[in-house]
Amino acid sequence: MQRPLFSIIIPVYNAAETLTSAVESILNQSEPDFELLLVDDGSQDTSADLCRQLAARDTRIRVFSQENGGICAARNRGLAEACGEYIGFCDDDDLYLPDALQTAKQLVKDTGADFVRGGYELLRETDSGQMVQLPHAPGTACRLPAGKDGKAYLTFLTNAGPQFVWNAFYKRDLLVDIRFDERCRFGLEDFLFNACVYAKDSAAVYTPFPFYRHYERGDSTSAATAKAVQGRIQTVSIWVQAEYTAAQARCTSCDFRDVWAVRKAEFVTFLMHQLRDSHAGQDICRSAWDRLRQAYRNTTGCNGGLDFLRAARHNKKQAIALFLYTTHLQALYAHLPNKEEKLLK
């Protein structure tokens, strides 16, 4: 049996209302050379039956079932079963845009990259139940060569945006010893996974052409609810360590400091966004910052200092976040202009 070009993994959990649309967005791709793996993660609704019904319609669909273990466990099951040369991920309530696979295929052919990243559309649910698209500036097309080049690494991360897995396709051979960390039950798993990918001696390419449409619903694991944010706080130290390892692998001793200063600013800004959007109380905020400072202390060779000038050259908002963090005035971040909040009203 010939290996398909792509394996697309959808972890399925209580998704009877949205799964068909997600699956059809993949079946209708302009590039037909793929297999679709549906991993039912112990659904309590009719999702398991729906998976089997969808598989009966198209031989490219394979279905797997397991006891509930979370999205990381479901994706890991998919990784173990995947046969394609390149692997992609889709959530059970999201959509692939029509030419995602075709565009990724052409990029691989043109560049020989080990993984490709594309743009994406982000829609968030308002309190009234409507979906509103949140604008975000696409980066500039760029490539990341294999080997140590801190400047190219930082440029790639800046252009490619938040390091999700659903707007990327990875060479399967690159993921032989990489899996999702199943301790991450409320997010951050994408960031950890990609940090492990970057730590490999791999080449990547980014295009702003949109691959994916992500819906952030009120009950989504990606939403900044109080419960979800508390869960992310518990695993932030793992993320910091994974990013540190990736930066070491990608940077020479000369450019490591610059790259790591910007990555540390990313952690601070991320937490400020999460705590602001979830309206977290003082106890949760205190725990978040204590854990981040401990993560910095635990990172080998990394003191607690933050470099304003280096961060400011890349992102002014991050520089403000760093200042507030260092002066223990993090709560003031909530009073900065918030474009997303205005759009969602």
C-alpha positions as CSV (number, residue, x, y, z in Angstrom):
1,M,0.0,0.0,0.0
2,Q,1.4,3.4,-1.0
3,R,2.1,5.8,1.8
4,P,-0.2,8.9,1.6
5,L,1.5,12.3,1.3
6,F,-0.4,13.7,4.4
7,S,-1.9,12.2,7.6
8,I,-4.4,14.6,9.2
9,I,-5.2,13.8,12.8
10,I,-8.4,15.0,14.4
11,P,-8.9,14.3,18.2
12,V,-12.6,13.9,18.7
13,Y,-14.4,14.5,22.0
14,N,-18.2,15.2,22.2
15,A,-18.1,16.9,18.9
16,A,-21.3,15.6,17.3
17,E,-22.4,19.1,16.3
18,T,-19.1,20.2,14.6
19,L,-17.2,17.1,13.5
20,T,-18.9,16.7,10.1
21,S,-17.9,20.2,9.0
22,A,-14.3,19.7,10.1
23,V,-14.1,16.4,8.3
24,E,-15.7,17.8,5.1
25,S,-13.2,20.7,5.1
26,I,-10.5,18.1,4.7
27,L,-12.3,15.7,2.3
28,N,-12.9,18.7,0.0
29,Q,-9.2,19.7,-0.1
30,S,-7.9,20.5,-3.6
31,E,-5.0,18.0,-2.8
32,P,-6.5,14.5,-2.5
33,D,-3.5,12.5,-1.4
34,F,-4.1,12.1,2.4
35,E,-5.5,9.9,5.1
36,L,-7.7,11.3,7.8
37,L,-7.4,9.8,11.3
38,L,-10.3,10.3,13.7
39,V,-9.4,9.5,17.3
40,D,-12.5,9.3,19.5
41,D,-11.3,10.2,23.0
42,G,-14.0,8.5,25.0
43,S,-16.9,10.8,23.8
44,Q,-20.1,10.7,25.8
45,D,-22.3,11.9,22.9
46,T,-22.8,10.3,19.5
47,S,-19.4,11.3,18.2
48,A,-18.1,7.7,18.1
49,D,-21.0,6.6,15.9
50,L,-20.6,9.6,13.7
51,C,-16.9,8.8,13.2
52,R,-17.8,5.4,11.9
53,Q,-20.5,6.8,9.6
54,L,-18.0,9.3,8.1
55,A,-15.5,6.6,7.6
56,A,-18.0,4.5,5.7
57,R,-18.3,7.4,3.2
58,D,-14.6,7.7,2.3
59,T,-11.9,5.0,2.4
60,R,-9.3,7.7,3.4
61,I,-10.8,7.9,6.8
62,R,-9.6,5.6,9.6
63,V,-11.2,5.6,13.1
64,F,-9.6,4.8,16.5
65,S,-11.2,4.8,19.9
66,Q,-9.8,5.0,23.4
67,E,-10.7,5.9,26.9
68,N,-10.8,9.6,27.6
69,G,-7.2,10.9,28.1
70,G,-7.4,14.4,26.8
71,I,-6.4,16.1,23.5
72,C,-2.7,15.3,23.9
73,A,-3.4,11.6,24.4
74,A,-5.7,11.5,21.4
75,R,-3.1,13.3,19.2
76,N,-0.4,10.9,20.4
77,R,-2.6,8.0,19.4
78,G,-2.9,9.5,16.0
79,L,0.9,10.0,15.7
80,A,1.4,6.4,16.5
81,E,-1.0,5.3,13.8
82,A,-0.2,7.8,11.1
83,C,1.4,6.6,7.8
84,G,1.7,9.8,5.8
85,E,5.0,11.5,4.8
86,Y,3.7,14.7,6.5
87,I,1.4,15.1,9.5
88,G,-1.1,17.8,10.2
89,F,-3.6,18.4,13.0
90,C,-7.2,19.7,13.0
91,D,-9.4,20.3,16.0
92,D,-12.9,18.7,15.9
93,D,-14.6,22.1,15.7
94,D,-12.3,23.9,13.3
95,L,-11.8,23.9,9.5
96,Y,-9.0,23.5,7.0
97,L,-9.2,26.2,4.3
98,P,-9.6,24.7,0.7
99,D,-6.0,24.9,-0.6
100,A,-4.1,24.2,2.6
101,L,-2.7,20.8,1.6
102,Q,-2.0,21.9,-2.0
103,T,-0.1,24.9,-0.8
104,A,1.9,22.9,1.8
105,K,2.7,20.3,-0.9
106,Q,4.1,23.0,-3.2
107,L,6.2,24.5,-0.4
108,V,7.7,21.2,0.5
109,K,8.5,20.5,-3.2
110,D,10.0,24.0,-3.7
111,T,12.1,24.1,-0.4
112,G,12.5,20.5,0.9
113,A,11.5,21.8,4.3
114,D,11.0,19.5,7.2
115,F,7.9,21.4,8.2
116,V,5.8,24.2,6.9
117,R,3.7,26.8,8.7
118,G,0.9,28.9,7.2
119,G,-1.4,31.7,8.2
120,Y,-4.7,31.2,9.9
121,E,-8.0,32.9,10.6
122,L,-9.1,33.2,14.3
123,L,-12.7,33.6,15.3
124,R,-13.8,34.1,18.9
125,E,-17.3,33.6,20.4
126,T,-18.9,36.7,21.9
127,D,-21.1,36.6,25.0
128,S,-24.1,36.6,22.7
129,G,-22.9,33.5,20.9
130,Q,-21.8,35.2,17.7
131,M,-18.4,34.4,16.1
132,V,-16.3,37.5,15.4
133,Q,-13.1,37.3,13.4
134,L,-10.1,38.8,15.3
135,P,-7.7,40.5,12.9
136,H,-4.0,39.8,13.3
137,A,-1.2,41.0,11.1
138,P,0.3,38.2,8.9
139,G,4.0,37.8,8.9
140,T,6.3,37.9,5.9
141,A,7.1,34.7,4.0
142,C,10.5,33.3,5.3
143,R,12.6,30.2,5.7
144,L,14.5,28.8,8.6
145,P,17.6,26.8,7.7
146,A,18.8,23.8,9.6
147,G,21.6,24.5,12.1
148,K,22.5,27.3,14.5
149,D,21.4,30.7,13.3
150,G,19.8,32.7,16.1
151,K,18.9,35.7,13.9
152,A,17.0,33.4,11.4
153,Y,15.3,31.6,14.3
154,L,14.0,34.7,15.9
155,T,12.9,36.1,12.5
156,F,11.0,32.9,11.8
157,L,9.3,32.8,15.2
158,T,8.3,36.5,14.8
159,N,6.9,36.0,11.3
160,A,5.2,32.7,11.9
161,G,3.2,34.0,14.9
162,P,1.9,31.9,17.8
163,Q,3.2,28.4,17.6
164,F,0.1,26.3,17.2
165,V,0.2,22.9,15.5
166,W,-3.0,23.1,13.5
167,N,-1.6,25.5,10.9
168,A,1.5,23.4,10.3
169,F,2.6,20.2,8.6
170,Y,5.5,18.1,9.8
171,K,7.6,15.5,8.2
172,R,6.7,12.3,10.0
173,D,10.3,11.2,10.3
174,L,11.0,14.4,12.3
175,L,8.4,13.4,14.9
176,V,9.7,9.9,15.6
177,D,10.6,10.8,19.2
178,I,8.4,13.8,19.7
179,R,5.0,13.5,21.4
180,F,2.5,15.9,23.1
181,D,3.0,16.3,26.8
182,E,-0.1,14.8,28.4
183,R,0.3,16.9,31.5
184,C,-1.0,19.8,29.4
185,R,-4.8,19.4,29.8
186,F,-5.7,23.1,29.3
187,G,-3.4,24.4,26.6
188,L,0.3,25.1,26.1
189,E,0.8,21.7,24.5
190,D,1.2,23.2,21.0
191,F,4.0,25.5,22.3
192,L,5.8,22.6,24.0
193,F,5.5,20.4,20.9
194,N,6.8,23.0,18.6
195,A,9.7,23.9,20.9
196,C,10.7,20.2,20.6
197,V,10.5,20.4,16.9
198,Y,12.7,23.5,16.7
199,A,15.3,21.8,18.9
200,K,15.8,19.3,16.1
201,D,18.3,20.1,13.3
202,S,15.4,20.9,11.0
203,A,14.5,23.3,8.2
204,A,11.2,25.2,8.1
205,V,9.3,27.5,5.8
206,Y,6.5,30.0,6.6
207,T,3.8,31.4,4.3
208,P,1.2,34.0,5.3
209,F,-1.2,32.2,3.0
210,P,-4.0,30.9,5.4
211,F,-4.2,27.2,6.0
212,Y,-6.7,27.1,8.8
213,R,-9.8,28.6,10.5
214,H,-9.8,28.3,14.3
215,Y,-12.9,28.8,16.3
216,E,-12.4,29.8,19.9
217,R,-15.7,29.0,21.6
218,G,-16.7,29.7,25.2
219,D,-16.1,26.1,26.3
220,S,-12.9,25.6,24.2
221,T,-9.7,24.5,25.9
222,S,-8.1,27.4,24.2
223,A,-10.4,30.0,25.9
224,A,-9.0,32.0,28.8
225,T,-11.3,30.7,31.5
226,A,-10.3,30.8,35.1
227,K,-10.0,27.0,35.2
228,A,-8.0,26.8,32.0
229,V,-5.6,29.6,33.0
230,Q,-5.0,27.8,36.4
231,G,-4.2,24.7,34.4
232,R,-1.7,26.5,32.2
233,I,0.0,28.1,35.1
234,Q,0.8,24.5,36.4
235,T,2.7,23.7,33.2
236,V,4.3,27.0,32.4
237,S,7.7,25.8,33.8
238,I,7.7,22.9,31.3
239,W,7.1,25.4,28.5
240,V,10.0,27.7,29.6
241,Q,12.4,24.7,29.8
242,A,11.4,23.4,26.3
243,E,11.9,26.9,24.8
244,Y,15.2,27.2,26.5
245,T,16.4,23.9,25.1
246,A,15.2,25.0,21.6
247,A,17.0,28.3,21.8
248,Q,20.2,26.6,22.9
249,A,19.9,24.2,19.9
250,R,19.2,27.1,17.4
251,C,21.6,29.7,18.6
252,T,25.4,30.3,18.8
253,S,26.7,31.6,22.1
254,C,26.9,35.0,20.5
255,D,23.2,35.3,19.6
256,F,21.6,33.3,22.4
257,R,21.2,36.2,24.8
258,D,19.3,38.3,22.3
259,V,16.9,35.4,21.4
260,W,16.4,34.3,25.0
261,A,15.5,37.9,26.0
262,V,12.7,38.0,23.5
263,R,11.5,34.5,24.4
264,K,11.3,35.5,28.1
265,A,9.3,38.5,27.1
266,E,6.9,36.2,25.3
267,F,6.2,34.2,28.5
268,V,5.5,37.4,30.5
269,T,3.2,38.8,27.8
270,F,1.4,35.5,27.4
271,L,0.6,35.3,31.1
272,M,-0.5,38.9,31.3
273,H,-3.0,38.3,28.4
274,Q,-4.3,35.1,30.1
275,L,-4.7,36.7,33.5
276,R,-6.4,39.8,32.0
277,D,-8.8,37.9,29.8
278,S,-9.8,35.4,32.5
279,H,-10.3,38.2,35.1
280,A,-8.1,36.2,37.5
281,G,-8.1,37.0,41.1
282,Q,-5.1,38.0,43.2
283,D,-4.3,34.5,44.4
284,I,-4.1,33.1,40.8
285,C,-2.1,36.1,39.6
286,R,0.4,35.7,42.5
287,S,0.7,31.9,41.8
288,A,1.3,32.6,38.0
289,W,4.2,35.1,38.6
290,D,5.7,33.0,41.3
291,R,5.8,30.0,39.0
292,L,7.3,32.0,36.1
293,R,10.1,33.4,38.3
294,Q,10.8,29.9,39.6
295,A,10.9,28.6,36.0
296,Y,13.5,31.3,35.2
297,R,15.6,30.3,38.2
298,N,15.4,26.6,37.3
299,T,16.6,27.2,33.8
300,T,20.3,26.3,33.6
301,G,22.5,29.4,33.1
302,C,19.5,31.7,33.2
303,N,19.3,34.5,35.8
304,G,16.1,36.3,36.5
305,G,17.0,39.5,34.6
306,L,15.0,40.7,31.7
307,D,16.5,42.9,28.9
308,F,14.2,45.7,28.0
309,L,16.2,47.1,25.2
310,R,16.6,43.8,23.4
311,A,12.9,43.0,23.7
312,A,11.8,46.5,22.7
313,R,13.7,46.2,19.4
314,H,11.3,43.5,18.5
315,N,8.0,44.3,20.2
316,K,7.1,47.5,22.1
317,K,4.1,45.9,23.8
318,Q,6.4,43.1,25.2
319,A,8.7,45.8,26.5
320,I,5.8,47.4,28.4
321,A,4.9,44.0,29.8
322,L,8.4,43.4,30.9
323,F,8.5,46.8,32.7
324,L,5.3,46.1,34.5
325,Y,6.5,42.6,35.4
326,T,9.8,43.7,36.8
327,T,8.3,46.6,38.8
328,H,5.5,44.3,40.2
329,L,2.8,46.3,38.5
330,Q,1.4,43.5,36.3
331,A,-2.2,44.4,37.2
332,L,-1.8,47.6,35.2
333,Y,-1.6,45.6,32.0
334,A,-5.4,45.1,32.1
335,H,-5.8,48.9,31.6
336,L,-3.9,49.0,28.4
337,P,-6.0,49.4,25.2
338,N,-7.5,46.1,24.2
339,K,-8.6,45.9,20.6
340,E,-10.0,42.4,21.0
341,E,-12.4,43.4,23.8
342,K,-13.8,46.2,21.6
343,L,-14.5,43.8,18.7
344,L,-16.2,41.3,21.0
345,K,-18.7,43.7,22.5
